[in-house]
């Protein structure tokens, strides 16, 4: 895989912007077939056989899906569901490992801009396909890929061997990186991070690049972060939206809330949470760290916005044809009021779109900013 330099420079580092990779070329360079199991998941309805592919029953459809721009699920509920024996599953099961959509892989590898002989750490081996792509680009001995699930790592190792690749596959918690082979020129993260482990920054050389899916918790949306390491911190901009499974130790735990609910009404239009949601979601992430939520619409047109923190919850509902939104809040925080304040901040700053945001990661955590690191996104 050849990453050549094109015209243009990045916003923050002055690095030459690489020529975008085409996902179809990735599939030619390293076909996905050796990395996808006989049975895989391609749709969201787990008890619907149409959401599955099965090479044994329909090899032509299996191959067509593997060669398409689809993410393919390869594990459910941390391996407790036997995918070798089913093309249906409990709808409540959770996808816990997959092979990402080639278009997204191409976008991330373009941002990573790894060159021959770069030392690369990959967080989340999965099927091993992206590790093979990296090994082809930088050299077999320059790639370390770490996977928390021992069974997934074993299958990835077998996949890589069958395809003729031999990067170093490590079983461990990728949130800690892999200091034994540091420093790295590039860190490629294939699992969503609600908080960005500082270990990744520590293990990247000055001028090195980290590409990761930041998943702050609003509506399941993630944002690609393209960071460059300088002087003990990593800084960069949002580079597109995405969706990834969270690092295992960052999966949210929901505890039941106690106390009486507070009910009220408001004329606030919930429709704003469906327009320019990417930029508004980032404002919420910066102003209300630790608050997750979602916006949804029922078939009858009812709009719902829910927000949750460790101690508080808010639900706002507007039915069709009504001029009022019903609000129910519980816990010490008035999260609905805080959401409205975040919306006002977003409006006051001319409804910034996602590409105007950036982030700096330090030992103290992730600090979101707008347009320039000197303009932090925070409550005043």
N, C-alpha and C positions, 0 to 999 in steps of 0.2 A: 504494500500500500504506500503510495507516494503522496506526501503532503507538500505541495509546492507553494511558494509565496505568490500572492496576487497583489493588486494595488490596494492601497489603504492601510491604515494603522488602527490599532485598538485605541479606545478612549483614554486608557489610563497608563499604558506601559510604553507606547511607541513601537511595540512589536509589529512586524509586517503581518497583515491579516492573511491567513492561509486561504487558498482556493477551496471553496466548498466541495466536499466529497459527495458523490452521487451514491445513494444507497444501492442502486442496481450494480454499481461497480464493486461494492463490498461483497455482494453475493457472488460475483464472478471471481473475485480474488480469493475469498474463503467461503465456499458454499456452506449453508446452514445444515444441510442434510446430516452430516455426521454428529451434529450437536443436539438434534431434536429427537426425543423418544418416540416410540411407535404410537403412543397415545398422548395427545396434548390438548390444551384448552385454548380455543380461539374466540369464545363468546362469553358474555357475562352471566347467562342463565345456566347455572351449573347442573340443573336437573333436566336440561333439554339436550338430547343427543346432537342437535345441530350445532351446539357450541363446542363440539369436540371434533378432533381429527383422529383417525385410526388407520395406520399404514397397513395393518393386516386385513382390514375389511374394505378399504377404499384407497389403494396406494396412489391413484392419480390425484384425488382430492388432497390427500396428505402432502404430496409433492408440490401441488399448486399453492397451498397455503404456506408451506415452508419457503417457497420462492417469492412470496408476496411481501408487502410491507405491513405485516401483522406481528404484534407481540404474541408469543405463544407461551401459555402457562404450562409449567412442568412440575409443579408441586402444589399440594393443598394441605393446609393445617400442619405445616412443618413435617410433612411426610407421613402423617397418620392415615391419610387416604391412599389406598393402593391404586395408583393410576394404571398399573399393568392389567387390572382386572375390571375396569369400569369405563363407560363413556357417559356416566351420569354421576352426580354427587349431590349431597345435601346443599340446598341453596344458601345455607348459612355458613358453609365452609369458606375459608379465606385463602386466596392465592398467596403463596409464600416464596415462590421462586419462578422465574420465567426467563425466556430469551426475548430481549427488548425488540421493538419494531426497528427494522433496518434504517428507516429514515431518521429516527431519533439517534440511533447509534452513529450514523454518518455525521449528524449535526454535532454530537458531543466530541467525536474524534477530530472534527475540523477545529473545534475550539481548543482541544488539547494540543494540537499541532506538534505531535511527537515526531522527532527526527531520528534517523539512524544513530544508534549508540546511546540514545537517551536511556536513562534508567527510569523505569515506570513501575509504580505501585498501583495495582487495581484493587479496589474495595468491592467485594462481591463477585465471586467467580461465576456463579450461576451455571449455565450449560458449558461455559468455556469458550463460547464463540468470540466474544470481544477480546479475550486473552489471546486467542489465535491471531486475530487481526493486529493486535499490538505487537505480538511476537514477530509477525511478518514484517512489520514496519521498522522496529528498533533492534531486532535480533533476539533469538530465543533466550539467551542468558541474561538479558536486560529486563525481563518482566517478572515481577513477583505478583501473584494474584492470591488474595486471601478470602476464604469462605468460612463462615461461622458454622455451617451445617456439614458434619462429617460425611454423611451419605451423599449430599450434593457435590462436595469436593471430590469424592471418589468417582462419581459418574463423570464429572467434568474432566478429571485426569484421564479416564478411559476414552472419553470423546476426543480429547486433544491428541492422545497417542494414536488413535485410529486415523486422525486427520494429518498426522505427521508433525505435530508441534509439541514442544516440551518446555514451556515456561515453568517457573517454580510455583507449585500450588501449595499453599499453606492453609492448614485448618486453624482458625482462630477468630477472634472478635475484631473485625475490621475497624471498629471505632477507635481501637488503640493503634491502628497502623501496623507496621512491621519494622521496628527500629533496627533489626539485625542487618538489613541491607541499605539503610539510609546513609546519606541523603539521596533523594530522588529528584530527577528533573521534572517529572510529571506524576500527578496523582489523578487517577481516573476512578470516579465513584459511581457505582451502578445501583446503589440503594439510596432511598430518600433519607435526608437528614433534617430533622426538626431543629436540632442544634448542631452546629458544626464542631466536631472534635478538634481541639487545638493540636492534638498529636499529629494531625495531617499537616499542619503548618510547620510544626517543629521538624518534621521529617522531610521537608521539601527545601531544596537549596535556594539561596537567594536568586531571584529571577525565574525560579521554577513556577510551574502552572498547576493549579488544581481546578478540575471541572467536576461539579457535583450538582445533583438535584436537591435544592433546598425546599423542604416541605413544611412550611410554618403552621399548617393546620386548618386553613380556611378552605372549605368545600373540596377537600382532597386535591387541590391544585398545587403543583410544584413549579419551581422557577429554576432554570439552569443558571448556575453561577459560574462565571469564568474569572478565577482569582489568580493574581500574581503575587508571589511572596517577596516581601522586602522588609528588612530590619525587624524581623520577629512578628510581622503581621502579614495578612493576605488581603488584598483589595481588588475589587473588580465590579463589573456590572451584571445586571440580569441580561440573559441572552436567549430568552424564549421560555415558553411554558411547557410543562411536562407532567408526567405522573409516574411515580415509582413506589414500590413497597418500602416501608420505613425500615431502617436498621432495627434489628430485633430488640435491642435494649432501649429503643426509643418508641416502641409501640405504646400508644396511650392506654392507661388504665382508668376506667370510669367507675367512680364510687358514687353510691346513692346520696342524694342531698336531703337534708332534713330542714324543718322549719316551714312556716306558712308561706304560701305564694302571695306575691303582691300583684294585683291586677290593675290595669289602667287601659286607656285608649289614647290613640294619637292619630293625627292626620298625615303622618309621615308616609310617603309612598315607598313601599317595599320594592317597587320596580327598579329603583336605582341600583339594587344589589345584583341585577341581572344585566346591567349595561356597564361596559368598561370594567368588568369585574376584576380583571387582572390587576389594574392599577389600584383600584379600591381595596382589593384583598391585600396588597402589599402595604397600603397605608394602615390597615387594621393590624397587620403583622408587626409593623414598626411601633405603632402607638399602643397596642394592647398585646404585648408579648405574653405567650402562654395561653392565649385565648384561641380556641378552635371554634369552627362553626360551619354552617352551610346555608345555602339559599336554594329553595326548591319550589316547583309549581305543580299542583295537582292537575289531573285531567280536566277537572271542572273549572280551572282557572284560578283556584285559590293559591295565594302566595304565602310562603312560610320562610322565615329567617330564624335560625336558632344559633345561639352562642353558648359556649361552655368554658369555664375555667375550673381549676381544682376545687373551688369552693362555691361557685355560683353558676346559675343557668338563666337564660332568657329565651323566650319564644314569642315571636311576633307573627300574627296571622291576619291576612286581609282577604276576605271573600269577594267574589265578583259582584260588582254593582253596589258595593258599599264604599262610603267615603272615609271610613275609619279603620284603623288597624288595632286589633286587640293584642295586648301585651301582658305576658305573665313572667314575673321574675322571682327568683329564689336565691337565697344566700346573701352574704354580706355586701356583695358588689351589685350595683345596678348596671348589668352588662348591656342592656338595651340602650340606656342613656349614654354609655361609653361608646357604643357603636355609632350612635348619632353624632357624637363629637368627632369620631374618626372620619365620618362622612363629610362633616363641615370642614375639617382640615383639608381633606382631599379636594373639595370644591374651592376652597380659598387658594389652593395652589394650582388652580386651573386644570383640575382633573388629570393629573399626570398619568401617562400610560406606563406599562411595566419597564420599557427600555430606559426610562429616565431615572430609575432607581439603581443604586449600587449598594455594596456592603463591604465592611471591613471586619475581618475576623482577628481578634486578639485573644490573649489568654483570658480576658474577662468575658468573652462571648462574641456574638455577632451584632454589629452596629449598622443599622440600615440608614442610608442617606439618599437625598434627592439631588440629582444633577452633579453634585460635588461633595466630597467627603466633609467639607466644611458646613454642610447643610443637613444635620442629622434629622431623621424622622423620629420625633419624640414629643411627648406631651409637654406643654409649658404652663 
